């Protein structure tokens, strides 16, 4: 006879006591020994307790809750830090962890399904898109902002206006010394400093100027945009490549500290030598009078409407785009108004 705790537990497990429950009790007593009944009840307790995690269960992922990682090109760290901080402050059940890496690495993470969302200045190739489709994944790409690549020099270098053709000749190796830019210069060989061999910054110029696979001997890689700024600030002969995002926010203390260390070159438009030069400021990025403008993409591989999709929707909405505007870059999905101030 099944008595005591075992009987009560079985009744609770199968519902209130009824003729059907009584039948189940008789069958258990008939087919199982006393020790086997103890094991049966113990197993039922373990199964029920494992299903009932109560308040310890993580919140279900939704567009405004959950926990995700996103892969971000290190060039856009200042902007994405602000976007993520604001989004997670508004939606306290959402945790978005950005991982900052060179472009090559974040694309690999995305293709290997290590992350569902990435922020990059390049679209997926046709082969990559097809590979994802073959695995039943449709990558969705949206333009999030417009950035520019800034060329910076040491404060001791007084040549802050430079023709587009001169920049091209420096990158292609036709010009290798500062006295070829300005005959009065005594700075010697031009050292071109960029953030990383796997970065999107140097890829942009490789493609833009159709550079060969092997860069010239005067090209040098460091680790990130901040290190480029630091290196240029200490070496008068250096010419640095950075994302404008690192120096564009006039209200950010870090951006202000960087801009004080270096010169930001003003560059003419291609094949137009009318004495007009443009720096990578918001207005010249917007109308593309500055020659080295690029798009910033948010790319998702989520197969459902999860937190990654929610973050993208928010970042490309009004609040997220206002952050882009404040950062000194150009929003991609909301109109902006340019005001020209004339001096009397």
WOWOMO-V24908 format. One record per backbone hydrogen bond with DSSP energy under -0.5 kcal/mol. CO is the residue of the C=O (numbers start at 1). NH is the residue of the N-H. E is the energy in kcal/mol with one decimal. If there is no record, write none. Layout:
[[CO:NH:E] [CO:NH:E]]
This chain:
[[1:3:-0.6] [3:6:-0.7] [3:7:-0.8] [4:8:-2.0] [5:9:-2.8] [6:10:-2.3] [7:11:-2.2] [8:12:-2.3] [9:13:-2.7] [10:14:-2.0] [11:15:-0.6] [12:15:-0.7] [18:22:-2.7] [19:23:-1.8] [20:24:-1.9] [21:25:-2.1] [22:26:-1.9] [23:27:-2.0] [24:28:-2.3] [25:29:-2.2] [26:30:-1.9] [27:31:-2.2] [28:32:-1.9] [33:37:-2.2] [34:38:-1.8] [35:39:-1.8] [36:40:-2.4] [37:41:-2.6] [38:42:-2.3] [39:43:-2.3] [40:44:-2.1] [41:45:-2.4] [42:46:-2.3] [43:47:-2.3] [44:48:-2.4] [45:49:-2.5] [46:50:-1.9] [47:51:-1.2] [48:52:-1.0] [51:53:-0.9] [53:56:-1.9] [54:57:-1.2] [62:65:-1.0] [65:62:-2.1] [66:95:-1.9] [68:97:-2.7] [69:116:-0.7] [69:117:-0.5] [70:99:-2.9] [71:119:-2.4] [72:101:-2.1] [73:76:-2.4] [74:77:-1.6] [76:80:-2.5] [77:81:-2.7] [78:82:-1.3] [79:83:-2.3] [80:84:-2.9] [81:85:-2.3] [82:86:-2.3] [83:87:-2.5] [84:88:-2.6] [85:89:-1.3] [86:90:-1.8] [87:91:-2.4] [90:92:-0.7] [91:94:-1.9] [93:66:-2.4] [95:68:-2.5] [95:97:-0.5] [96:98:-0.7] [97:70:-2.1] [98:100:-0.6] [99:72:-2.7] [99:101:-0.5] [101:74:-1.9] [102:106:-1.9] [103:107:-2.1] [104:108:-1.7] [105:109:-2.4] [106:110:-2.2] [107:111:-2.6] [108:112:-2.2] [109:114:-2.8] [109:115:-0.9] [110:113:-1.3] [116:301:-2.6] [117:71:-2.3] [118:299:-2.5] [119:73:-2.3] [120:297:-3.7] [125:129:-2.4] [126:130:-2.3] [127:131:-2.4] [128:132:-2.1] [129:133:-2.1] [130:134:-2.3] [131:135:-0.8] [132:135:-0.8] [132:137:-2.8] [133:136:-2.0] [137:139:-0.6] [139:141:-0.5] [140:300:-2.5] [142:298:-2.6] [144:332:-1.3] [145:296:-2.8] [146:330:-1.9] [147:294:-2.8] [148:150:-0.7] [148:244:-3.1] [150:152:-0.5] [150:242:-2.2] [151:265:-2.9] [152:240:-3.0] [153:263:-3.1] [154:157:-1.5] [156:158:-0.7] [158:160:-1.3] [160:266:-2.9] [162:268:-1.5] [163:167:-1.9] [164:168:-2.4] [165:169:-2.2] [166:170:-2.0] [167:171:-2.2] [168:172:-2.1] [169:173:-0.6] [169:174:-1.4] [169:175:-2.1] [170:173:-0.6] [176:190:-2.8] [177:180:-1.5] [178:181:-1.0] [178:182:-2.6] [182:185:-2.6] [188:178:-2.9] [189:191:-0.6] [190:192:-0.6] [191:193:-0.6] [191:239:-3.1] [192:220:-2.9] [193:241:-2.2] [194:222:-2.1] [196:199:-1.8] [198:104:-2.4] [199:203:-1.1] [200:204:-2.0] [201:205:-1.3] [202:206:-2.3] [203:207:-2.5] [204:208:-2.9] [205:209:-2.4] [206:211:-2.3] [213:215:-0.6] [216:219:-1.8] [218:192:-2.9] [220:194:-2.4] [224:228:-1.5] [225:229:-2.0] [226:230:-2.1] [227:231:-2.7] [228:232:-2.6] [229:233:-2.1] [230:234:-0.8] [231:234:-1.0] [231:235:-0.8] [232:235:-0.7] [235:238:-1.7] [237:191:-1.9] [238:154:-0.6] [239:193:-2.6] [240:152:-2.1] [242:150:-2.7] [243:246:-1.8] [244:247:-1.9] [244:248:-0.9] [248:250:-0.9] [249:252:-1.1] [252:256:-2.4] [253:257:-2.3] [254:258:-2.1] [255:259:-2.3] [256:260:-1.3] [258:261:-1.5] [258:262:-0.8] [261:155:-0.6] [263:153:-1.8] [263:265:-0.6] [266:162:-2.4] [267:278:-2.2] [269:272:-1.8] [271:273:-0.5] [272:274:-0.7] [278:267:-2.7] [279:281:-2.8] [281:285:-2.0] [282:286:-2.5] [283:287:-2.3] [284:289:-0.8] [284:290:-1.9] [291:293:-0.6] [292:149:-2.4] [294:147:-2.6] [296:144:-3.4] [296:145:-1.3] [297:120:-1.9] [297:299:-0.5] [298:142:-2.1] [299:118:-2.2] [300:140:-2.6] [304:306:-1.8] [306:310:-2.0] [307:311:-2.7] [308:312:-2.2] [309:313:-2.5] [310:314:-2.2] [311:315:-3.0] [312:316:-2.0] [314:317:-1.1] [314:320:-1.3] [317:321:-2.5] [318:322:-1.8] [319:323:-1.3] [320:324:-1.4] [321:325:-2.3] [322:326:-2.5] [323:327:-1.9] [324:329:-1.4] [325:328:-1.2] [329:331:-0.5] [330:146:-2.2] [336:338:-0.5] [338:340:-0.5] [339:341:-0.6] [340:342:-0.6]]
